[in-house]
């Protein structure tokens, strides 16, 4: 049997994440209408439900009308096509065993796992292994041993900046399970809304939510849905800042007495709890005790981020309290606040976690630090003995390319941390902040890039071939759509709406080579958008890491090295398409004026495409060019970098490369 290196260029498997080890044995296990599943050992209810779901998912892909219904404890046949052996049900806690073995030969597929979590992860691998040849469907013959590199592989979904209803949550959980993510972090409270029902403080939603919030029954449903898929649900209640919705409902908690209204803009604001008053702690004790009973996970996130301290500065009572306590900085007051929350969580059986702002001198060690402002805080936390988690580099709302996220490692090869310190870094968490997404567009920001982050957190550190990652990501993108994610299908719908008609060809050509402005550039000065702004424009149709633009840049780079005629023809075809598209786009604007904001993008694309065609001609004919042509051409590409519709062109650097190749400086 030969070892298959799944990160090699010629890999025939499309698994993501890549297993720890895989050997091909050359056999094929055929799938027919008689396919059955058997379960043995001490499996537990979770495995029976997931095995039943796996059976239906396979049948939906193959249309065989399998005769077996739901899998139960009576389905114990050792001769079943798929045999699952499980030793025990798992506790859904950090560091639980998720390892599994999967073997496939002509006669049978067999999964062995110490826990039901391992079996569930194996079922997801098996779904991705399903293959097709001339004879039909089969599972390739493999021997896999697999386990995660990191125990915490999370995704934060913010439901407060834009409301995310239950269907978004459920399809997100399905996709997370498919790529072996295991923590769903729910950011539930903000300046814009309080997103979860409290029965003891009902004003939090009657006043602080404007109709959109999860009832406690909703939360129970989400937790059960996630639990079946082996996913933990960690709640976040952000204090002492980011609490305007809380203060509108209960203004007596505020440091500064003013009229509070739900925040309509996005950003960092001054309202903050008065943490010098005992009634604030009584309030939080009652609220957190209620919420701790609702959420079974051992971790409870208290936020702690982006407290400006300005409202504490404005409060004479807070300043007097600090003087009495001998405090010189507001960080010291926040540290005292964190320390006073710990007993509340401890008596409810919870462990505290918070953003890296809470990592201050004097903070107790029995908390988890979530690093978001830089890897420095992650390293510092580990050195000081804190359990820590990386989110820096995994902010998927910032529209960065997949390879950027993919190559961010919680414990990189050049780490200076000791082995014991490295163990304190439990993994990472992608963060989906929803300032600029709606339920229609959120999937296009999460998927498929988060699948690459999931691989970074599961697979061996050596699995980092970017080209092969992108190859497999294409397959996984389509696979995730089959589970219900909307990042592919909604794009067509959004373009038809934007085009005000069925013919979206000219719009599609442009959208393929633009991306929304990255980082925080889209919301200029934090005042361009509010919670009521339309998110139905060209920046919402455009997606991160556009494949057409990325592949064109790679193709141009290869051509400038090789001058290959076949590659040249491919480039010419693309440039001709872009050059000619502007006329059609101008016609489209006439029937849909909302597209007018992108007119400069279309015009600039046509302009630089024409320059690119000139450059290719000069390269292929080896024509010596004047410095004037190069100067004028580069001025045009500089102009083409100006944004339009809060988007920018992603092929400008490739055109510049063609220009420089046609007229190198040594001419």
Secondary structure in CASP SS format (residue, H / E / C, confidence):
PFRMAT SS
TARGET T0000
AUTHOR 0000-0000-0000
METHOD secondary structure of the structure
MODEL  1
X C 1.00
X E 1.00
X E 1.00
X C 1.00
X C 1.00
X C 1.00
X C 1.00
X C 1.00
X C 1.00
X C 1.00
X C 1.00
X C 1.00
X C 1.00
X C 1.00
X C 1.00
X C 1.00
X C 1.00
X C 1.00
X C 1.00
X C 1.00
X E 1.00
X E 1.00
X E 1.00
X E 1.00
X E 1.00
X E 1.00
X E 1.00
X E 1.00
X E 1.00
X E 1.00
X C 1.00
X C 1.00
X C 1.00
X C 1.00
X C 1.00
X C 1.00
X E 1.00
X E 1.00
X E 1.00
X E 1.00
X E 1.00
X C 1.00
X C 1.00
X C 1.00
X H 1.00
X H 1.00
X H 1.00
X H 1.00
X H 1.00
X H 1.00
X H 1.00
X H 1.00
X H 1.00
X H 1.00
X H 1.00
X H 1.00
X H 1.00
X H 1.00
X H 1.00
X H 1.00
X H 1.00
X H 1.00
X C 1.00
X C 1.00
X C 1.00
X C 1.00
X C 1.00
X C 1.00
X C 1.00
X C 1.00
X C 1.00
X C 1.00
X C 1.00
X C 1.00
X C 1.00
X C 1.00
X C 1.00
X C 1.00
X C 1.00
X C 1.00
X C 1.00
X E 1.00
X E 1.00
X E 1.00
X E 1.00
X E 1.00
X E 1.00
X E 1.00
X C 1.00
X C 1.00
X C 1.00
X C 1.00
X C 1.00
X C 1.00
X C 1.00
X C 1.00
X C 1.00
X C 1.00
X C 1.00
X E 1.00
X E 1.00
X E 1.00
X E 1.00
X E 1.00
X C 1.00
X C 1.00
X C 1.00
X C 1.00
X E 1.00
X E 1.00
X E 1.00
X E 1.00
X E 1.00
X E 1.00
X E 1.00
X H 1.00
X H 1.00
X H 1.00
X H 1.00
X H 1.00
X H 1.00
X H 1.00
X H 1.00
X H 1.00
X H 1.00
X H 1.00
X H 1.00
X H 1.00
X H 1.00
X E 1.00
X E 1.00
X E 1.00
X E 1.00
X C 1.00
X C 1.00
X E 1.00
X E 1.00
X E 1.00
X E 1.00
X E 1.00
X E 1.00
X E 1.00
X E 1.00
X E 1.00
X E 1.00
X E 1.00
X C 1.00
X C 1.00
X C 1.00
X C 1.00
X C 1.00
X E 1.00
X E 1.00
X E 1.00
X E 1.00
X E 1.00
X E 1.00
X E 1.00
X C 1.00
X C 1.00
X C 1.00
X C 1.00
X C 1.00
X C 1.00
X C 1.00
X H 1.00
X H 1.00
X H 1.00
X H 1.00
X H 1.00
X H 1.00
X H 1.00
X H 1.00
X H 1.00
X H 1.00
X H 1.00
X H 1.00
X H 1.00
X C 1.00
X C 1.00
X C 1.00
X C 1.00
X E 1.00
X E 1.00
X E 1.00
X E 1.00
X E 1.00
X C 1.00
X E 1.00
X C 1.00
X C 1.00
X C 1.00
X C 1.00
X E 1.00
X C 1.00
X E 1.00
X C 1.00
X C 1.00
X C 1.00
X C 1.00
X C 1.00
X C 1.00
X H 1.00
X H 1.00
X H 1.00
X H 1.00
X C 1.00
X C 1.00
X C 1.00
X C 1.00
X C 1.00
X C 1.00
X C 1.00
X E 1.00
X C 1.00
X H 1.00
X H 1.00
X H 1.00
X H 1.00
X H 1.00
X H 1.00
X H 1.00
X H 1.00
X H 1.00
X H 1.00
X H 1.00
X H 1.00
X H 1.00
X C 1.00
X C 1.00
X C 1.00
X E 1.00
X E 1.00
X E 1.00
X E 1.00
X E 1.00
X E 1.00
X E 1.00
X E 1.00
X C 1.00
X C 1.00
X C 1.00
X C 1.00
X H 1.00
X H 1.00
X H 1.00
X H 1.00
X H 1.00
X H 1.00
X C 1.00
X H 1.00
X H 1.00
X H 1.00
X E 1.00
X C 1.00
X C 1.00
X C 1.00
X C 1.00
X C 1.00
X C 1.00
X C 1.00
X C 1.00
X C 1.00
X C 1.00
X E 1.00
X C 1.00
X C 1.00
X C 1.00
X C 1.00
X C 1.00
X C 1.00
X C 1.00
X E 1.00
X C 1.00
X C 1.00
X C 1.00
X C 1.00
X H 1.00
X H 1.00
X H 1.00
X H 1.00
X H 1.00
X H 1.00
X H 1.00
X H 1.00
X H 1.00
X H 1.00
X H 1.00
X H 1.00
X H 1.00
X H 1.00
X H 1.00
X H 1.00
X H 1.00
X C 1.00
X C 1.00
X C 1.00
X C 1.00
X E 1.00
X E 1.00
X E 1.00
X E 1.00
X E 1.00
X C 1.00
X C 1.00
X C 1.00
X C 1.00
X C 1.00
X C 1.00
X H 1.00
X H 1.00
X H 1.00
X H 1.00
X H 1.00
X C 1.00
X H 1.00
X H 1.00
X H 1.00
X H 1.00
X H 1.00
X H 1.00
X H 1.00
X H 1.00
X H 1.00
X H 1.00
X C 1.00
X C 1.00
X C 1.00
X C 1.00
X H 1.00
X H 1.00
X H 1.00
X H 1.00
X H 1.00
X H 1.00
X H 1.00
X H 1.00
X H 1.00
X H 1.00
X H 1.00
X H 1.00
X H 1.00
X H 1.00
X H 1.00
X H 1.00
X H 1.00
X H 1.00
X C 1.00
X C 1.00
X C 1.00
X E 1.00
X E 1.00
X E 1.00
X E 1.00
X E 1.00
X H 1.00
X H 1.00
X H 1.00
X C 1.00
X C 1.00
X C 1.00
X C 1.00
X C 1.00
X C 1.00
X C 1.00
X C 1.00
X E 1.00
X E 1.00
X E 1.00
X E 1.00
X E 1.00
X C 1.00
X C 1.00
X C 1.00
X H 1.00
X H 1.00
X H 1.00
X H 1.00
X H 1.00
X H 1.00
X H 1.00
X H 1.00
X H 1.00
X C 1.00
X C 1.00
X C 1.00
X E 1.00
X E 1.00
X E 1.00
X E 1.00
X C 1.00
X C 1.00
X C 1.00
X C 1.00
X E 1.00
X H 1.00
X H 1.00
X H 1.00
X C 1.00
X C 1.00
X C 1.00
X H 1.00
X H 1.00
X H 1.00
X H 1.00
X H 1.00
X C 1.00
X C 1.00
X C 1.00
X C 1.00
X C 1.00
X C 1.00
X C 1.00
X C 1.00
X C 1.00
X C 1.00
X C 1.00
X C 1.00
X H 1.00
X H 1.00
X H 1.00
X H 1.00
X H 1.00
X C 1.00
X E 1.00
X E 1.00
X E 1.00
X E 1.00
X E 1.00
X E 1.00
X E 1.00
X E 1.00
X C 1.00
X C 1.00
X C 1.00
X C 1.00
X C 1.00
X C 1.00
X C 1.00
X C 1.00
X C 1.00
X H 1.00
X H 1.00
X H 1.00
X H 1.00
X H 1.00
X C 1.00
X C 1.00
X H 1.00
X H 1.00
X H 1.00
X H 1.00
X H 1.00
X H 1.00
X H 1.00
X H 1.00
X H 1.00
X H 1.00
X C 1.00
X C 1.00
X C 1.00
X C 1.00
X C 1.00
X C 1.00
X C 1.00
X H 1.00
X H 1.00
X H 1.00
X H 1.00
X H 1.00
X H 1.00
X H 1.00
X H 1.00
X H 1.00
X H 1.00
X H 1.00
X H 1.00
X H 1.00
X H 1.00
X H 1.00
X H 1.00
X H 1.00
X C 1.00
X C 1.00
X C 1.00
X C 1.00
X C 1.00
X C 1.00
X H 1.00
X H 1.00
X H 1.00
X H 1.00
X H 1.00
X H 1.00
X H 1.00
X H 1.00
X H 1.00
X H 1.00
X H 1.00
X C 1.00
X C 1.00
X C 1.00
X C 1.00
X C 1.00
X H 1.00
X H 1.00
X H 1.00
X H 1.00
X H 1.00
X H 1.00
X H 1.00
X C 1.00
X C 1.00
X E 1.00
X E 1.00
X E 1.00
X C 1.00
X C 1.00
X C 1.00
X C 1.00
X C 1.00
X C 1.00
X C 1.00
X H 1.00
X H 1.00
X H 1.00
X C 1.00
X C 1.00
X C 1.00
X E 1.00
X C 1.00
X C 1.00
X C 1.00
X C 1.00
X C 1.00
X C 1.00
X C 1.00
X H 1.00
X H 1.00
X H 1.00
X H 1.00
X C 1.00
X C 1.00
X C 1.00
X C 1.00
X C 1.00
X H 1.00
X H 1.00
X H 1.00
X H 1.00
X H 1.00
X H 1.00
X H 1.00
X H 1.00
X H 1.00
X H 1.00
X H 1.00
X H 1.00
X H 1.00
X H 1.00
X H 1.00
X H 1.00
X C 1.00
X C 1.00
X H 1.00
X H 1.00
X H 1.00
X H 1.00
X H 1.00
X H 1.00
X H 1.00
X H 1.00
X H 1.00
X H 1.00
X H 1.00
X H 1.00
X H 1.00
X H 1.00
X H 1.00
X H 1.00
X H 1.00
X H 1.00
X H 1.00
X H 1.00
X H 1.00
X H 1.00
X H 1.00
X H 1.00
X H 1.00
X H 1.00
X H 1.00
X C 1.00
X H 1.00
X H 1.00
X H 1.00
X H 1.00
X H 1.00
X H 1.00
X H 1.00
X H 1.00
X H 1.00
X H 1.00
X H 1.00
X H 1.00
X H 1.00
X H 1.00
X H 1.00
X H 1.00
X H 1.00
X H 1.00
X H 1.00
X H 1.00
X H 1.00
X H 1.00
X H 1.00
X H 1.00
X H 1.00
X H 1.00
X H 1.00
X H 1.00
X H 1.00
X C 1.00
X C 1.00
X C 1.00
X C 1.00
X C 1.00
X H 1.00
X H 1.00
X H 1.00
X H 1.00
X H 1.00
X H 1.00
X H 1.00
X H 1.00
X H 1.00
X H 1.00
X H 1.00
X H 1.00
X H 1.00
X C 1.00
X C 1.00
X C 1.00
X C 1.00
X E 1.00
X C 1.00
X C 1.00
X E 1.00
X E 1.00
X E 1.00
X C 1.00
X C 1.00
X H 1.00
X H 1.00
X H 1.00
X H 1.00
X H 1.00
X H 1.00
X H 1.00
X H 1.00
X H 1.00
X H 1.00
X H 1.00
X C 1.00
X C 1.00
X C 1.00
X C 1.00
X C 1.00
END
